[in-house]
Amino acid sequence: MGRDIIGLSIGFGFDVHRLIEGRPLIIGGVRVPFKKGLLGHSDGDVLIHAIIDAILGAMGVGDIGQYFPDSDQSLKGVSSLKMLSEVKEMMKRNGFVLVHLDATVVAQAPTLNPFFKKMKEKISYILDVKIESVNLKAKTTEGLGYIGRGEGIAAYAVIILVRK
């Protein structure tokens, strides 16, 4: 009910994927040169998946698995940007507009900062917002845990939506 009173809605998203040999590394819709890629039914784009979950959460309509299940063979290898585009249309149908997106990718390697400009361009284009409305950050785990050992990459996203 509070969401309806002020018109703002906040969503949080998280995703993690295992790094494996023989797959391209796609993060934020950008192919990042690296010796391993993310395992997933789609392209495994951990950042876009976290963003999708945050948007769905802000709208109060569930999570990514409900709309893009890994049992759906038509989604095998699909670009996560295509899924984000579908979620954007869902936002539009439900009268929501993105105000701000803040996301963090947690990876020991590779260094992601050089790719953030291109990622922000792709994400802001699909979500139909100014590039300044999209903020991306990268962190390591200082060598700790599965991410620190180079076994996976995680992403967190926080979204603010407003209902028109």
N, C-alpha and C positions, 0 to 999 in steps of 0.2 A: 504494500500500500504506500509506503514512503516513496517508492520510485515514482508513483503516479502524482504525488503531491508536488515534488520538485522537478520531475521530468528527467532526472539523471539516473543512470543505471551503471553499475560497475561490475565488470567481469574479470575473473582470474583464470588463466590457462597454464597448463604444464604439459610437457611431453618429453619423452626420452626415447632414444633409439640406439641400438647396438651398432658399433662400427665394424664393418666386414670388408674383406678384400673383394675385388671384382665388381664393385658398384660405384657409380659416380657420386660425389658428395654434393648434394643440392641443399642449400640453406637460403631461406628467404627468396626462393625462386631463382637463385644464382648458382651456377656450377662453380664450385671452389676447387682449384687444383689440390689434390691430396691423394695419398696412396690407398685410402679406404673411403667407403661411402656408408650411408646409413641404411640399415636393413629395415624394410617396411613393405607393406602390401602395395602402397602407392610409391611415389618417389622417395618417401621417408623424410620429407622436409620437416624436421623437428620444430623449426621456428614458425612456419605457417600453421602447423598443427596446433601449437600452443595458442596462436592468435585466433584460430577458428574456435577453439574451446573457450577462450575468453569472451569472444563475441556471443557465442551461444549462451554462455553463462549470464552475460549482461542482459540478454533478451529473456532469460528464464525458460529456455526451451531445450535443455538437456546438454548433451555432449557430442563430440565428433563421431563417436562410435555408433550413435543412433542414426546419423545421416549418411555416414560413409563407412559402413562396416567392412572389416577385412575379409568377410565371407562373400562380398559382392565382386564377382570376377570382372565386371565391367570397369572396376576401379584399379585393377592390377596394373601397376606402373604409371598410373595417371599423375599428371602434374598437380601438386597440391595447390598451385595457383588457380587451377580450374575449380577446385573445391572451394577455395576462398571466394572466388567469383560467385559461386552458387549461394554461399552464405551472405555475401553482400546483397544479392537479390532478395534473400529472405529478410534482411534488415530493412530494405526498402519497402517490401510488402507490409512489414509490421510497423512502419513509420519511424524507424530508428536511423539516426545519423551518428557517425563516429566523431567524437570530439578530440580524443587523444588516445594514442597507443604507446605504451612503454614496454619494451621487451628486452630480456637478457638471454643470451646464448652462453651456456657453460660448456667450454671445451678446453682441454689441455693443449690441443693443436688441431687444426692449423690456426694461425693468426687470422682473425676475421675482420678486423677494422678496415682494411683496404677494400673490402667488398660491401661495406654498409651503405655507401651512397647508392650503388646500383640496387641493392635490396630495398632501400627506402623508396626509390623511384618506382620499382615494380609494385610494392605493397600499396603505396599511396595512390598509384594509378588505378589499381583494381578496386580499392575502397573508395575511390573518388573523393579524396581529401588532399589538402595541401601537404607537401612533403614535410613541413614543419610539425605536422600533427603526428608524425611517426618518429619515435626515438628508439634507437637500437644500441645495445651495449654488449660487450663480451667480457667474460670472466673465466679464470681458470680455477682449479681446485687446489692449486699449489702442490700438485702431484698426489693428492689424497683420493682414495676411493676408486670406483670403476672409471670415473671420468679422468681422474689423474693418471690412471694406468693406460689411458687411451682406448678403453673398451667401449665407450659410448659418448654421446653428446646429448645435453638436455637444454630445454628452453622454458622460460617463464614469460608470461605476458599479462599485462593489466590493461584493460580497456575502459574508457568512459564513453558511454553512449547517451544521447539525448533523444527523447521522443518528440517528433515534430508536432 
